[in-house]
Amino acid sequence: MQIEVIKSKIHRVTVTGADLQYIGSITIDQALMDASNLIEGEKVQIVNINNGERLETYVIPGARNSGEITLNGPAARKVAKGDIVIIISYATLDFEEAKKFKPCLVFPNEKNNSLK
């Protein structure tokens, strides 16, 4: 049996931009991606603390140490600059493996710098 478990989480990060005219996705500071074990193109769930919106998109890397968290394309309608979001990815694992698996959790500071 396989189950889906949390793989990575960036907890309570501040949205720095919303670009409706971009082709889609979420741009995440490369340092935050590395700290949270996210890769380019990975599917993520975005949970907006300010308005309760939940959406899925994919990750594109932003400039390292920029603090950038930008929702692009249609997702830009679900956030506003300054909103606090949680970014989550999941993995499908065998049940026994999942019992031992430890997710990568990141708790950024107010400038979106990684505090693992």
N, C-alpha and C positions, 0 to 999 in steps of 0.2 A: 504494500500500500504506500502511496505517496501523499504528502500533504504540503500545502503552501504555508511558508513561514516568512516572517520579516527577515530580510537580508541586510538592508541598510536603512538608516533614518537620519535625516538632518532635522533636528527638533527646534522649532521656533526660530526660523530665519526670516529676516526682513526683506520684502520685495523691494528691489531698487528700480524696477522699470516694468512697463507693460507696453509691448510693441505690436499693435493690431495688424500692421502692414507686413510683418515678417511672416515667413512661410509656415511657422509652427514650432512648437517645442518649448522647453524651458532652458535658458542659458544659466549655467551654474559655474561659479568661480572654480577653476581647475584645482585649487588647493582644497576646497570643500569636497570636490568629487573624489580626490585621492584619499582624503581623511575618512570619507564615508564608504569607500570601496564601490563607487559608481563609475560606470564607463560610458563613453560616448554611444548614443543610440539606445541605451537601456531604458526600458519602460518604467515609469514612475507614477505614483499617485501623489497628487498635490491636495492637501487639506488646508483650507483657508480658515484660520482662527477667527478672523474678523467678521466673516459673513456666512460661514458654514459650508461654502461651496467645496465640492470634491470633484476632481477631474483626473484624467490620465493623459499622459503625453510621454515624450521621450527626451532624453538629456542631450544637450550640446555643450561643449566646454566653453567657458568664458575665460577671460584673462586671469592668470594666476595672481592671487592675493588682491584682487580687485574688489572682492565682496559682492560681486554681481550676482543677482538673482532676478532674471527677467523672464516674464511669461510672454510668449510670442504667439502671433496668429489669434485664432478664436479664443484661446485660453486667456488672452489679455482682457477679455470682457468679464472674467471671473475674479479679477484681482484689481487692486489699486496700489500704486506706489505707497510704501509704508505699511502695507498689510503684513501680518505675521502668518507664515505658512509652515507646514510640516511636509517634508518630502520623504516618501517611503518607497522602497522597492522590495520585492518579494522573490523568493526562490522556491522551487518545487524539489523536495528532498524525500528520500525514503524515510519511512516513519522512524526507524531506529536511529538513523543519521540525524534526523531533525531533533531528536531528544538531546543530542550532544552539541548541536550547532549553536554558535554564539553570534548574534548579529553585530554589525558595526554601527554604533550609535554615536552621533556627533551633536554637541550642544554648543552652537556658535555664540559668540558674544554679540553685543549690540551693533558692532561694525561688521558682522557676518564673518568674523575670523574664527577659525576652527578651534574649539575647546573640546577635544575628544574625551 
